[in-house]
């Protein structure tokens, strides 16, 4: 939960994916992915928050 508080200061956030996930359209209108398990990607904050809250990815600092 402490990590999520850090997100308030960032527009784009590095996350590490726990499992494979297909491509998405980011909140900034750009295509991201696909995301292999274990890969690290920098995503728009709102997208990253959803992945983190759902347990799909972890904040990677």
Beta strands, then each sheet from edge to edge (+ up, - down):
strand 1: 12-17
strand 2: 24-25
strand 3: 31-32
strand 4: 40-44
strand 5: 57-59
sheet 1: 4+ 1- 5+
sheet 2: 2+ 3-
end
